[in-house]
Structures are given as C-alpha cells and as structure tokens.
Amino acid sequence: MATLITILYYLLLAFFAAGFIWNFRKSRNWQTEALYLIVLLPFLLRLFRLK
Amino acid sequence: MPDLIGLRKSLLVVAFLLIFIFSGLSFYRSRHLKEPLVAGEGVLEVRKLSDYFSGLKGSINDAKVYVLGNRAEGSSGGAALILGGSHPEEPAGRLAAWLIVENARVEGGRIFVIPTANPSASTATRLGGAYPPDYTIDTPWGRQTFRQGDRWSNPLDQWPDPEVYIHYPSRQQLAYMDIRNQNRTWPGRPNGTMTEKTCYAMTRLILSEKIDLVIDLHEAELQYPVISTIVAHEKGADLAAAASMFISSVEGFAIGVENSPKALRGLSHREIGDATDAISLLLEAPEPFLDATRGRTDRALLLTGKDEFVVRAGKRGLLFEKIDENGWPIDIRVGRHTSTVLQILENWSADRPDRAVVVSGVPRYTEVVAKGTGAFLKDPGTAPAGKLFFE
C-alpha cells in the first residue's frame, strides 16, 4: 500500500510541476512568473529525490 | 514587447536553474557523502544487517556491522552490541562508536558495533531546523567530515507517515513521525516499514549472536529530564548503578541512572530487554544543539555546545543539566560515552567472568578531552588494504 501511495504521490508531484511550468509560460506578469518558479522548486527537488 | 517578456522569462529561468542546481547539489552531496572508517586491529570481519534479516538487502538501512574479537580466543566469552547513530543528529554517539571500531583491541569475548544504526536518518536534516548538512573534526592528518543527520529516517526512503503511529507489538499510539524514529520502533517486525525492519534485523542479530549487553549511544537537549544518565532495563539496573558509581568517583564526571519506563514503548532500553535475553542500556550525553531555546544552529554550536540562550535558560532554572560559557564540547560528550561503555564492560566482566568482554585501546574521558576526538580517528589515506570502509 505504501508503495502505491508513493507512486501516486510522485505522479501528483509531476502533474503539479508540469502545471506550474505551463502557467509560467502563459503568464504575462513578472510577479506571477516568479511565484510559479519559487513554488516549483520544492516540487522538483522532491521529484528528483534530492530533498 | 513580446521580446521583452521573453527576455524577462529567460532571466527568471536562469535564476531558477541557478538556485535549483546550487540547492540540489548541496542536498545530493549531503545525502551521498562518504565517511571513511578504518577498521582497527580488533575488527575480525564486517557484516551487514541483511546477514541477519534478508528483508533489508538492497535498502539504504542495510547497515554495516563491525565484529570485533580476538582470533586467538575464538568466540569464547560474552558479546556486546554497541549502537551509534540510532539518532544521527546526536553525533557523540556515532563518534564514540567510530573510536571503538578504529582503536579497540579485544582480549576476550566479542563486540559488535554499528556506528550508523539508521543510515537513512544520517542522510537528512531537520525540516525547518536550519541544520548544517555536515560537520568536520580536526585530526593530526587533516579533517574528517561527517553527515549531520536527523532524528528520523529520511522521508525519501520511508513514506508516507500514518496519521497516528501504532507501535508493534504493544499497539501503543505514538506521534505520526515516530514511525521513522529508530528509537520508537523496537523490537521491529519483518513486514513493517524500513525503520521497523532495521530494528527487527538488529533484534535478530542480538538473538542469533547471543548478545549479553546492548548499549545504545545517544545525546539529549538540556531541557529534557533524561540527560547525563544511563537508562537501564530492570535486568541491567545493578550493572548501570555500579558503572555510575565507578565513573562518578574516578572518571572526573558524574552520570546518573534512570529506570526504563515500562509504559513507554518502542525504545531500545525497554524493548530489547523484554524481547531478548540481553541487558539493554541507553546512554545520554548533553547536546545544547538540540535545545529549543538555542540560537544560531550551526556547526560551531554542534561541536562546541556553546549557546548564550541555552545558558540564559539555565539561569532561569529551565534545564536539567548545568551549562556555562564553556558549553558542552564534542570531546567531553564523546569521552563520556567511551568511558561509560568501558566501565560497563569492566563491571559486566567482573560480575560474569564466563561471559566477559575485555577490551583495551579505546580512549577514556580524560584522554579524549585532553587530546581531542580527532586524535583517535585513523587516517584513511594510510589505511592498510582491506581495512578502509565507508559509512
């Protein structure tokens, strides 16, 4: 069960990370763009199993 | 205008990548830092926990077990297991175990030492705690760096946590994150979490090697009442009391004795004594780095134990151990552990000559304080072939 939850968790991470990148590309406001990148950072660190 | 937006986005992406690469490399290096350990003349062989429980094979927690003995004596006599790094953020325990593996000569019996009892926990630091990733000990041949570590197994290795951690087999309810706390998951179980499996493997080791004594090396914050003490299972109360009296009269420092509470489950001093024939003892040394009222949480605080805010807490009567501007240097904490381990083994061997564990070569408190911990760490650059290992 823990393995299944972990796989789902990483899929969720990837989904949200892709969403942040997509929204960053679409945004035309620099503050929103910076915010998307700041929020993306911990998602990528976990996705790449760095932290 | 679109070009300006593109330029702005490019600059933001570059800044993002710099931060990501810098932080990512720092975390990667911290998780994969190799700590050299030179097996001393007492080390007969190096095993792994998976030799006792195959379910740990391939896991980060398949810890190394250094088996110390005397080839001429064979396996006669008693056996002791010494655990460092059950909580890696308590470095005196790991360093004391290091000194034992690198320096001990065993004249009777066997000593099993696991310097990093929870390797996974040694690869993480406290979330939100601003811990340094590592610390360095000065030695005559250079500097040796150790991972800082945390109290709990790394969430990268064991996840998710439950809402409430239910200890096996007592079914006592504990805090959710303590399912990753190696001193809450004894005696462990073969089909449990990684941390539970690690304890199970060590319990199998204790049973199959007929271990007489288990000594688990820890440190504690000064605001915690169980400090500067030997926590003893009732089977080891007399042994702990005798060791405490000898130490307090001849070693230059005082150490108390606490009874292992029967109602608090999952701890080594309780569960090992209940689940096996071994006497289980846990040593606590003072570590101001862990105090909630500490100031800057850096390498200096970890190694010197000096903190003006903890001193202020002491002046207000909020601490269970004294502290002044001299702090609690790492050498004092390591020396307390080595002397206490040696004294326990001496008292045990005097009481049970048929199961004696006789050891020499390990520096005692006064030596460690006078020369420093680093003076007893061996140079990996000059290690004989086959004697160099990495934790």
Interface residues (C-beta under 8 A of the other chain):
Chain A: A2 I5 T6 Y9 F24 R25 R28 W30 E33 A34 L37 L40 L41 L44 L45 F48 R49 L50 K51
Chain B: I5 R8 K9 L12 V13 A15 F16 I19 F20 S23 G24 F27 Y28 R31 L156 W159 P160 T193
